[in-house]
Amino acid sequence: MKCPGQDTQYWKPGAIYEATCPKCGTAVEFFKDDTTRKCPACGHRFVNPALDFGCAAYCPYAEQCIGTLPEEALAQREDLLKDRVAVEMKRYFKSDFKRIGHASRVARYAERIGKQIGGMLAVILSAAYLHDIGIHEAERKHQSTAARFQELEGPPIARSILEKLNAKAELIDEVCDIVGHHHHPRDVETPNFQAVYDADLIANIEDNRKENPIPAERISAIIEKSFLTDAGRATAREVLLS
């Protein structure tokens, strides 16, 4: 069966359009499923600026569909995974809006921190969305949400979600490793772990002070002592003290 996105019988008006060559400004005609086109005026080949790569993050036939994409476009594929992971996290937690909200805030802070410290956003955001994914199983099996039980139950669920989305094995392994010790940093940690850890700490402090107000002096002390990165400390000050 041909992918409906590439079958012209399903196309709607606007499926054929023009894009401006970034080198010479000539209008170049694109079909919506063209990955690249060569400019007839200057010969420059460039990526279709309107091509939607979203399905490539999870479609099992993606390699057949976009295998000829230039390197800079293929580099976007893992980054697109984060959107699918976010959807799967929300599906898993269903109506547990407290956990959905927490994971979403951790992802938002982790992205800010990760961009500053040079981490890999596909790993950081996938781990951020899934870091507490084991909490329901921890409650069911151990009648506890303690960190060690979350870390025990989370990785198998995270792995199942990422395998369903056809993520790369190396990414799955690293995300599951982060999920499996996200409350307990080792002596040496990657920027990916550091971004998630600091982001989770910010969100946890936010959650805790809603129930029990924390003096600014105490928050400042936690920021100086407990965060792993300067970017995490700066983000914490902005979020928690401003």
N, C-alpha and C positions, 0 to 999 in steps of 0.2 A: 504493500500500500504506500502510495506517495504521501509525504508529509503535506497536510492541508495548507500549511503556510507557504509551500512552494508550488502547489497545484493552481494553475492560472484560473481554473473554473471557480475557485473560491475568492479570487481577487475582487477588490472593490475599487471604485474610482480613486485615483491618487496612487495606484500601485506602480505607475510609471511617472517619473518626475525628473527634474534636472537639478544637478548640484554644481556648485562653482569649483572649478579646479583651484586648489590652494596655491599653485605655482604661477599660473598665468591669468586666472580669472575667467577662462572660457566656460560656458555652460556645457556640462556633460550629462547626457541622458543615462539614467539608471532605471533598471527594473528593481522592484523592491527586494528581490532575493539575490541580486548581484552583490557579491562580497567586495569586489573591486572593479574599477574600470580604468582604462587608459585614456588620458586626455588626447583627443585627435589633433590638437593644436601644438602642444609642447611635448607630448609623449610621457608625461608624468602619470604613474599609476597610483591611485589613492583609494582608501577604504570608503565604502558607501557610508556617508555620514548619517543616513536615516535607518540603517540596518539595525534591527532589534536582535541583540544577542542573548536576550533573557532566557529563552528556552535552552540554550546551550549549557546552562548550569545544571540541568537535570535530565535532558532528553537522552535516552540511550543511543540514539542515532546521530548525536551531535557531530561525531567525528566524520561521518559520511557527508554531513551537511556543510560543515564549516572547516573541514580539514585543510582547505587551500587558503585560509585566511592568512594574511601577513602576520609576522611575529607580534607586532604591536597590538593587533586586534585579539589574537589568541591570549595575550597577557591579561585581557579583561575577563576571561572566562571564570577564573577562580574568584575574582572579586564579585562577580554576579551571584556566586553561590550564597553569599550572605543573605540576600533577599529571600531565597527559598528556605534557608535555615530559619529565618525569622517566622515565616509562614508555618513551618512545621512545628516550631516551638509553641506558637499560639494554638495550633490544632491539638497538640499534646496536652497543654494545660487547660484547654477548653474554657470554662467560665472562671478559672482561678485568676482573676484580673490582678490580684496582688502580685503574683509571681510573674505574670506577663509584663506588668508595669516595671517591676524590679529589673527583669532581664533586659527590657528595652532601654532603661536608663543606663545600665551597665554597658550595653553596647554603644550607646551614645558617648559616654565618657571614655570608653576604651578606644573608640575611633579617634577622638581628639588626642589622647595620649599617644596612641600608636603612630599617628602621623608625625608627631614630634620626635619620637625616639627611634623611628626607622623600622618598626615592626612590619610584618606581613598582614595586611588587613583582612585577607580571606581567612586566615587562621584566627586572628584576634577577634573578629566579629562573630565567627562561627562559635568559638569558645565562649564568648561573652553571652550570646543568646542561649547557649546550652549549659552554662556552668552550674546551674541549679536544677538541671533536668531530672536528677535523681531524687528530688525532695519528696515526691508523692510515694515512691517506692520505699524510701526511708521511713516515712510515716506508716505505711502499710505493714512493712516487715519488722520494723524495729520500734514502732510507736515513738519515734523521735525524729526531729529535724536536725540533730547534731551534725556538725561539719563532717565528721568521719563517716557517718552513714550516707550522707549526700555524695561524698567522694567515692564511696564503695559502690553505690547503686547507679551513679550517673553515667560512667563510661559505656556500659553495654547499651544503654538507651541512646546515647549520643552517637555511638557507632552505627546502630541500626538506622537512625535518621540520616546520617551522612552517606551510608552505603545505598540507601534508597535514592538519594540524590546523585549517585554516581560520582561522588567526590574522589579525588586521588587518594591512594593508600597512604602516602606520606602525610597529607593534610589530616586525614582521619586519625592517624596514629598520634600526631601532635595535639590535635584538639582533645582527644580522649585522655592524653597524658595531663593536659592542663585541667580538664574537668576532674580528673582523679586526684588532684592535690591542690585545688585552687585556693584553699584556705591555709595551706602549709607550704610556703616557699622553701626551696632547697637553698643550699649555700650559694650556688651559681644558677641563675635563671636566664632564660632567653628574653629578649624584648617583648615577644608575644605574650609570655606568661606575665611579665611585669605590668604590661598595659591592662590585662584583664584583672590582675590582683588589685592594682591601685583603683581601677574603676569600680570594682566590687566593694572595696573599702569605702569609697565615697558614698555609694548607694546605701550601704549598710548603716553608715552614720546618719544619713538622711532619714532612713526608716526608724532607727532607734530614737532619734530626738523627737519624732512625732509623738512617741509614747512617753518618753522621759526627756524633758528639755536638758540639753547639755550646755554648760557655760562656754562662751567663746574661748576662754583661756584653756579649757580642757581640750576643745577641738584643735586649737593651735598646737598643743603639746602632742596630740595624736598625729597630726600632720607631720610634725618634725621628726617624730620617732618611728612611725609605723609604715610610712610609704616607701616604695622601692625606687621611685624615679623623681627627678626634679619636675618633670612634666606632670606627674601625678600630684605632686605637692602643689604646684601652681594651679592646676585644675580644681583641686580640693579647696584651696583658699577662695577661688572665685565662686565655687558652688556653695560652699558651707559658711563662708565668713562675710561675703559681700552683702 
